[in-house]
């Protein structure tokens, strides 16, 4: 399954698809949650919430024919 299909499934409420996308981006979320050399759990949670919102709001524009 490609990312576009996964994203569409997630947007339609497929929790497994949301979980897979979260796992794909987990290394980035973890890296961006380190502030002054210390892991900030609150930052990780906020970034995770933002990712879920982005999944919901992202619009795929079909290619022109």
Backbone torsions as a table, in degrees:
resi	resn	phi	psi	omega
1	UNK	NA	134.9	179.0
2	UNK	-86.8	171.3	-175.1
3	UNK	-65.0	-36.3	179.8
4	UNK	-60.0	-45.9	178.4
5	UNK	-63.6	-40.5	178.4
6	UNK	-62.3	-44.4	178.9
7	UNK	-62.5	-44.1	178.9
8	UNK	-62.0	-40.9	176.8
9	UNK	-62.4	-43.5	179.9
10	UNK	-62.7	-41.4	179.4
11	UNK	-65.6	-24.9	178.0
12	UNK	-89.7	10.8	173.4
13	UNK	93.9	9.8	178.7
14	UNK	-74.1	104.5	-176.4
15	UNK	-64.8	-30.6	177.6
16	UNK	-64.9	-40.4	178.6
17	UNK	-66.0	-40.6	177.0
18	UNK	-61.7	-43.8	179.1
19	UNK	-59.9	-43.2	-179.3
20	UNK	-63.8	-43.5	178.1
21	UNK	-63.1	-41.6	178.1
22	UNK	-60.3	-39.8	178.8
23	UNK	-67.7	-36.2	177.7
24	UNK	-61.7	-42.6	-176.1
25	UNK	-91.9	-1.0	-177.7
26	UNK	-55.5	-45.2	178.9
27	UNK	-59.1	-39.4	177.8
28	UNK	-65.9	-45.5	179.3
29	UNK	-60.5	-42.8	179.0
30	UNK	-63.5	-45.4	-178.5
31	UNK	-62.3	-41.5	-178.2
32	UNK	-76.9	-8.2	179.8
33	UNK	-93.4	2.9	178.0
34	UNK	-94.3	114.9	-179.5
35	UNK	-117.2	123.7	-178.0
36	UNK	55.3	37.0	177.0
37	UNK	79.9	6.6	-177.2
38	UNK	-124.6	133.0	177.0
39	UNK	-67.7	127.2	179.6
40	UNK	-107.9	105.4	-176.5
41	UNK	-62.3	-36.2	178.3
42	UNK	-64.5	-40.0	177.9
43	UNK	-63.8	-42.0	178.2
44	UNK	-59.6	-43.5	179.5
45	UNK	-64.6	-43.3	179.3
46	UNK	-64.3	-41.1	177.8
47	UNK	-66.0	-36.5	177.7
48	UNK	-65.5	-42.5	177.6
49	UNK	-62.9	-42.0	178.8
50	UNK	-62.9	-40.3	178.2
51	UNK	-62.3	-43.5	179.0
52	UNK	-63.0	-39.7	176.9
53	UNK	-63.6	-41.8	178.8
54	UNK	-62.8	-39.1	177.3
55	UNK	-58.9	-45.0	-178.7
56	UNK	-66.1	-39.7	-171.5
57	UNK	-89.3	-18.0	-175.4
58	UNK	-64.7	131.4	-180.0
59	UNK	-112.3	130.2	178.2
60	UNK	-92.9	120.9	179.6
61	UNK	-92.7	122.1	-179.3
62	UNK	-66.8	145.6	178.4
63	UNK	-66.6	147.4	178.1
64	UNK	-74.8	145.7	-179.7
65	UNK	-82.0	NA	NA
